[in-house]
């Protein structure tokens, strides 16, 4: 009888060790997905930052008196390239997005620029890159949500506490971008 109790205890211990091992690996894989997802955002932000100098050179010749718009784009790009933390990267990206919106709005006043094939090509590439950035952000938030759900619900909560894991922040839209644009006629 004592032998059976010992075997049952060993089986229970092995069972819990296997569950712990499984949750440990699951949490690590999810953290790696989050890190990979952030790296994909970084790649797209770098791609966008690399396209901007070409776009700026094309635009400069047409918009000599729009110096402030061009300077804002340049400052925002520099901030993105020198960002050290996730938050600095997000802030610089938001600043660059706003500066590019201004640039394209001003470009509407220059029909020759709008018809320039180089400008159109760069604008199209930038638009595709913006779409990739949006998708990458969505993917980042999706994998972060899955991770947070795993470590905030039972039994993952129990394992996450033992592994000193905490929830991760999702990417958020800046308050200024949440406002609906006003259309006036």
C-alpha positions as CSV (number, residue, x, y, z in Angstrom):
1,X,0.0,0.0,0.0
2,X,2.8,2.4,0.9
3,X,4.4,1.6,-2.5
4,X,1.2,2.7,-4.3
5,X,1.0,5.9,-2.4
6,X,4.7,6.6,-3.3
7,X,4.0,5.9,-7.0
8,X,0.9,8.1,-7.0
9,X,2.9,11.0,-5.3
10,X,5.7,10.6,-7.9
11,X,3.1,10.6,-10.8
12,X,1.5,13.8,-9.3
13,X,4.9,15.5,-9.0
14,X,5.8,14.5,-12.5
15,X,2.4,15.7,-13.8
16,X,2.9,19.2,-12.2
17,X,6.5,19.4,-13.4
18,X,5.3,18.7,-17.0
19,X,2.5,21.4,-16.7
20,X,5.0,23.9,-15.3
21,X,7.5,23.1,-18.1
22,X,4.7,23.5,-20.7
23,X,3.6,26.9,-19.3
24,X,7.2,28.0,-18.9
25,X,7.9,27.2,-22.6
26,X,4.6,28.8,-23.7
27,X,5.3,32.0,-21.9
28,X,8.8,32.2,-23.3
29,X,7.5,31.6,-26.8
30,X,4.9,34.3,-26.4
31,X,7.5,36.8,-25.1
32,X,9.7,35.9,-28.2
33,X,6.7,36.6,-30.5
34,X,6.3,40.0,-28.9
35,X,10.0,40.8,-29.3
36,X,9.9,39.6,-32.9
37,X,6.8,41.7,-33.5
38,X,8.4,44.8,-32.2
39,X,11.5,44.1,-34.4
40,X,9.2,43.9,-37.4
41,X,7.8,47.4,-36.5
42,X,11.3,48.6,-36.2
43,X,12.2,47.3,-39.6
44,X,9.3,49.1,-41.2
45,X,10.1,52.3,-39.3
46,X,13.6,52.1,-40.6
47,X,12.4,51.5,-44.1
48,X,10.2,54.6,-43.9
49,X,13.0,56.6,-42.5
50,X,15.2,55.5,-45.4
51,X,12.6,56.6,-47.9
52,X,12.2,60.1,-46.5
53,X,15.6,61.6,-47.7
54,X,14.7,60.7,-51.3
55,X,11.2,62.1,-50.9
56,X,12.7,65.2,-49.4
57,X,15.1,65.8,-52.2
58,X,12.3,65.4,-54.7
59,X,10.1,67.9,-52.8
60,X,12.8,70.5,-52.0
61,X,13.0,71.8,-55.6
62,X,9.3,72.5,-55.7
63,X,8.8,73.8,-52.2
64,X,11.6,76.2,-51.5
65,X,9.4,78.5,-49.3
66,X,7.9,75.6,-47.3
67,X,11.0,75.4,-45.2
68,X,9.2,74.7,-41.9
69,X,7.4,71.6,-43.2
70,X,10.7,70.2,-44.5
71,X,12.5,71.0,-41.3
72,X,9.8,69.2,-39.2
73,X,10.1,66.1,-41.3
74,X,13.9,66.1,-41.0
75,X,13.7,66.6,-37.2
76,X,11.1,63.8,-36.8
77,X,13.2,61.5,-38.9
78,X,16.3,62.2,-36.8
79,X,14.3,61.6,-33.6
80,X,13.2,58.2,-35.0
81,X,16.7,57.2,-36.0
82,X,18.2,58.1,-32.6
83,X,15.4,56.7,-30.4
84,X,16.7,54.3,-27.7
85,X,13.6,53.0,-26.0
86,X,10.3,51.7,-27.2
87,X,8.5,54.8,-25.9
88,X,11.0,57.2,-27.6
89,X,10.5,55.1,-30.8
90,X,6.7,55.4,-30.6
91,X,6.9,59.2,-29.8
92,X,9.2,59.8,-32.8
93,X,7.1,57.7,-35.1
94,X,4.0,59.7,-34.1
95,X,5.9,62.9,-34.7
96,X,7.1,61.7,-38.1
97,X,3.6,60.6,-39.1
98,X,2.3,64.1,-38.3
99,X,5.1,65.8,-40.3
100,X,4.5,63.5,-43.3
101,X,0.8,64.4,-43.2
102,X,1.8,68.1,-43.4
103,X,4.2,67.4,-46.2
104,X,1.6,65.7,-48.3
105,X,-1.0,68.3,-47.5
106,X,1.4,71.1,-48.7
107,X,2.4,69.0,-51.8
108,X,-1.3,69.3,-52.9
109,X,-0.5,73.0,-53.7
110,X,2.1,72.1,-56.3
111,X,0.6,70.5,-59.4
112,X,4.0,69.9,-61.0
113,X,5.2,68.1,-57.9
114,X,2.1,65.9,-57.8
115,X,2.7,64.9,-61.4
116,X,6.4,64.2,-60.9
117,X,6.9,60.5,-61.4
118,X,9.7,60.3,-58.8
119,X,7.5,61.9,-56.2
120,X,4.5,59.7,-57.1
121,X,6.7,56.6,-56.9
122,X,8.2,57.6,-53.5
123,X,4.7,58.5,-52.2
124,X,3.4,55.1,-53.3
125,X,6.3,53.3,-51.6
126,X,5.7,55.3,-48.5
127,X,2.0,54.5,-48.5
128,X,2.8,50.8,-48.8
129,X,5.3,51.1,-46.0
130,X,2.7,52.9,-43.8
131,X,0.3,50.0,-44.5
132,X,3.1,47.5,-43.4
133,X,3.7,49.6,-40.2
134,X,-0.1,49.5,-39.4
135,X,-0.2,45.8,-39.9
136,X,3.0,45.3,-37.8
137,X,1.4,47.4,-35.0
138,X,-1.7,45.4,-35.2
139,X,0.3,42.1,-35.0
140,X,2.3,43.4,-32.1
141,X,-0.9,44.3,-30.2
142,X,-2.4,40.8,-31.1
143,X,0.6,38.9,-29.7
144,X,0.8,41.2,-26.7
145,X,-2.9,40.6,-26.0
146,X,-2.4,36.8,-26.2
147,X,0.6,37.0,-23.8
148,X,-1.3,39.2,-21.3
149,X,-4.3,37.0,-21.4
150,X,-2.1,33.9,-20.7
151,X,-0.4,35.4,-17.7
152,X,-3.5,37.1,-16.3
153,X,-5.8,34.1,-16.3
154,X,-5.6,30.9,-14.3
155,X,-3.5,28.8,-14.4
156,X,-1.1,31.0,-16.3
157,X,-1.3,33.6,-13.6
158,X,0.2,31.2,-11.1
159,X,3.1,30.3,-13.4
160,X,3.7,33.8,-14.5
161,X,4.1,35.0,-10.9
162,X,6.6,32.3,-10.2
163,X,8.5,33.3,-13.3
164,X,8.3,37.1,-12.4
165,X,6.5,37.9,-15.6
166,X,4.5,41.0,-15.9
167,X,2.0,42.2,-18.5
168,X,3.3,44.1,-21.5
169,X,2.0,47.4,-22.9
170,X,0.3,47.6,-26.2
171,X,0.8,50.3,-28.7
172,X,-1.7,53.1,-28.4
173,X,-2.8,55.8,-30.8
174,X,-1.9,59.3,-29.5
175,X,-4.8,61.4,-28.3
176,X,-4.4,63.9,-31.1
177,X,-4.9,61.2,-33.8
178,X,-8.2,60.0,-32.2
179,X,-10.0,63.2,-33.1
180,X,-12.2,62.9,-36.1
181,X,-11.2,65.2,-39.0
182,X,-13.6,68.1,-39.5
183,X,-14.9,68.4,-43.0
184,X,-16.1,71.8,-44.0
185,X,-17.8,72.9,-47.2
